Structure formats: C-alpha cells, structure tokens
Amino acid sequence: MNVRDLIPWTRGGRRPGENALTTAERNDDGHPFLVLHREMNRLFDDVFRDFGAPTLGRQAWPSLEVSEDDKAIRVSAELPGMEEDDVDVVFDDGVLVLRGEKRKDVEDDDRRYSEHYYGRFERVIPMPVAIDEDAIKAKFKKGVLTVTLPKTRAQQDGVRRIAIDKG
C-alpha cells in the first residue's frame, strides 16, 4: 500500500486517478480544517436541535424583519408552506408573540437529508414604544405574515418639553 493512498487530499486537490470532487473542493475556501470546523458545527447543531436548545450556526426561525417609522412598527415573518390558521399572533403587555407549528406534508422516513424546518416555533418581540393595541393589524400573504403595530398618539407626537419651576 502506498502512503499517498492514506492522504485524503493533496496540494493539487485530487489524489492521482481521482475524478470526483472531494469535500474540500466542494467548499468555497477549500481549506480542509475549515471544512472540518464547518462539519463539526453542523454536527453540534443537529444534536442540540433535538433537545430544543438554540443552535450554534443557524438563525432563529422564522426569519423576522422589523421596521419602524413615525406612525408604526412593522414586523414581517417568513413562513413558507404555512397557512394563516397555523399561526397565532398575540400582543400582551408591550410584547408581540408569534407562535405556530409547521407540520410535515408527507411522512417520509427514508429521507436522508433535509434543511426544511418542521415543528413548533415561538418568537417574542418586545416593543420599545407604546402601541395602540386596538389598532394592531395582521396580514398573511404568500407565506409572509406582516403585523402592523401603530404607535399611540402620544408616542407619534414625539418628545414633549417640560417646563421647570424656579420656585
């Protein structure tokens, strides 16, 4: 046996006579230690996901976008593959809560790899300003939930100066 057969990569990227791309060649940077690092992170993410703990390399799901102007705060959540009946929107004590569950469409235990998210989720978004609770609106269109939270009239008017008594 040749010692070169034991080496998974060479300076040229392929072992002699090898046609398929190695793991290092499939990645953008191609450095084997970075590939190992990325795979170890993926392994830990997979393990911790089963325990419900936050993962190391992935964002929380669903992805959110929060914008604000003088009159309102808008929160958009990407929820592909879900319907409005699968999502619950609650505003309580200055906190917006989005929760729901994405179920599998097909029971396919033969699947070897999937990046789809399934299961329950809950996102809690505290509001930094006073919100007019009676005017909150939610809209669900093309897999995107948009919640508009109008600011109270006092909040919209802005900062008010208070006179100081000199007495």
C-alpha positions as CSV (number, residue, x, y, z in Angstrom):
1,M,0.0,0.0,0.0
2,N,1.2,3.4,-0.9
3,V,1.3,6.1,1.8
4,R,-0.4,8.6,-0.6
5,D,-3.5,6.4,-0.6
6,L,-3.9,7.3,3.1
7,I,-3.9,11.0,2.4
8,P,-7.4,12.3,1.7
9,W,-6.2,15.4,-0.2
10,T,-3.1,16.7,-1.9
11,R,-1.8,20.1,-2.8
12,G,-3.4,19.8,-6.3
13,G,-6.7,19.0,-4.7
14,R,-7.1,15.4,-6.1
15,R,-5.4,12.2,-5.5
16,P,-3.9,10.7,-8.6
17,G,-6.6,8.9,-10.7
18,E,-9.5,10.5,-8.7
19,N,-12.2,12.2,-10.8
20,A,-14.9,13.0,-8.2
21,L,-14.7,16.2,-6.2
22,T,-13.5,15.9,-2.6
23,T,-15.3,17.6,0.3
24,A,-12.6,20.2,0.4
25,E,-13.1,21.0,-3.3
26,R,-16.8,21.4,-3.0
27,N,-16.4,24.3,-0.5
28,D,-15.7,27.8,-1.4
29,D,-12.5,28.2,0.6
30,G,-11.3,24.6,0.2
31,H,-9.2,24.5,3.3
32,P,-9.6,21.1,5.0
33,F,-9.5,22.4,8.6
34,L,-12.3,24.9,7.7
35,V,-14.3,22.1,6.2
36,L,-13.8,20.1,9.4
37,H,-14.8,23.1,11.5
38,R,-18.0,23.6,9.5
39,E,-18.9,19.9,9.7
40,M,-18.4,19.9,13.5
41,N,-20.7,22.9,13.8
42,R,-23.3,21.2,11.7
43,L,-23.0,18.0,13.9
44,F,-23.5,20.0,17.1
45,D,-26.4,21.9,15.6
46,D,-28.1,18.7,14.7
47,V,-27.6,17.3,18.2
48,F,-28.7,20.4,20.0
49,R,-31.8,20.9,17.8
50,D,-33.1,17.5,19.1
51,F,-33.0,19.0,22.7
52,G,-34.8,22.2,21.7
53,A,-31.7,24.3,22.5
54,P,-30.7,27.2,20.3
55,T,-28.3,26.2,17.6
56,L,-24.8,27.4,17.1
57,G,-24.8,28.3,13.4
58,R,-28.4,28.8,12.5
59,Q,-30.8,31.7,12.9
60,A,-34.0,31.5,14.9
61,W,-37.0,30.5,12.8
62,P,-39.0,32.1,11.4
63,S,-36.8,34.9,10.0
64,L,-38.1,38.3,11.0
65,E,-37.8,41.8,9.6
66,V,-38.7,44.7,11.9
67,S,-39.1,48.3,10.5
68,E,-40.2,51.5,12.2
69,D,-41.4,54.9,11.0
70,D,-43.1,57.8,12.8
71,K,-46.5,56.1,13.0
72,A,-46.0,52.4,13.3
73,I,-43.7,49.4,13.8
74,R,-44.0,46.6,11.2
75,V,-42.9,43.0,11.9
76,S,-42.7,40.6,8.9
77,A,-42.1,36.9,9.4
78,E,-41.3,34.5,6.5
79,L,-43.5,31.4,7.0
80,P,-43.2,29.4,3.7
81,G,-45.5,26.4,3.4
82,M,-47.8,27.6,6.2
83,E,-51.4,29.0,6.2
84,E,-52.8,31.7,8.4
85,D,-54.6,29.1,10.5
86,D,-51.2,27.6,11.5
87,V,-50.1,30.9,13.2
88,D,-51.2,32.6,16.4
89,V,-50.4,36.3,16.9
90,V,-50.7,37.7,20.4
91,F,-49.9,41.2,21.9
92,D,-49.7,41.4,25.6
93,D,-48.1,43.9,28.0
94,G,-45.9,45.5,25.3
95,V,-44.7,42.2,23.8
96,L,-45.7,40.7,20.4
97,V,-45.7,36.9,20.3
98,L,-45.8,34.9,17.1
99,R,-46.3,31.2,17.6
100,G,-47.3,28.3,15.5
101,E,-46.4,24.9,14.1
102,K,-45.3,23.8,10.7
103,R,-46.2,20.2,10.0
104,K,-44.7,17.8,7.6
105,D,-46.8,17.3,4.4
106,V,-45.6,13.8,3.8
107,E,-44.3,11.2,6.2
108,D,-41.1,10.1,4.5
109,D,-38.8,8.3,6.9
110,D,-36.5,7.4,4.0
111,R,-35.3,11.0,3.7
112,R,-31.6,11.1,4.3
113,Y,-31.1,14.9,4.4
114,S,-33.5,17.9,4.8
115,E,-33.0,21.6,5.6
116,H,-36.7,22.2,6.0
117,Y,-37.9,23.4,9.4
118,Y,-40.7,21.5,11.0
119,G,-42.2,21.7,14.4
120,R,-43.4,24.4,16.8
121,F,-42.0,27.9,17.0
122,E,-42.4,31.0,19.1
123,R,-40.8,34.4,18.6
124,V,-41.2,37.0,21.3
125,I,-40.6,40.6,20.2
126,P,-40.7,43.3,22.9
127,M,-41.9,46.7,21.6
128,P,-39.7,49.7,22.6
129,V,-42.5,52.2,22.4
130,A,-46.2,52.5,23.5
131,I,-48.5,50.7,21.0
132,D,-52.2,51.4,20.3
133,E,-53.4,47.9,21.0
134,D,-56.9,48.4,19.4
135,A,-55.4,49.3,16.0
136,I,-53.0,46.4,15.6
137,K,-53.5,44.6,12.2
138,A,-52.0,41.3,10.9
139,K,-52.0,40.3,7.2
140,F,-50.9,36.9,5.7
141,K,-50.0,36.8,2.1
142,K,-47.8,34.4,0.0
143,G,-46.2,32.9,3.1
144,V,-45.3,36.2,4.8
145,L,-47.0,37.4,7.9
146,T,-47.0,41.2,8.4
147,V,-48.1,42.7,11.7
148,T,-48.5,46.4,11.8
149,L,-48.4,47.9,15.3
150,P,-49.4,51.6,15.3
151,K,-47.8,53.8,17.9
152,T,-50.0,55.6,20.4
153,R,-50.9,59.2,19.6
154,A,-48.6,60.5,22.4
155,Q,-45.8,58.4,21.0
156,Q,-46.3,59.8,17.5
157,D,-46.3,63.4,18.7
158,G,-42.8,62.8,19.9
159,V,-40.9,64.3,22.8
160,R,-42.6,67.0,24.8
161,R,-40.6,69.6,26.8
162,I,-41.5,70.0,30.4
163,A,-41.1,73.5,32.0
164,I,-39.1,73.6,35.2
165,D,-40.4,75.8,38.0
166,K,-37.9,78.1,39.6
167,G,-39.5,78.2,42.9
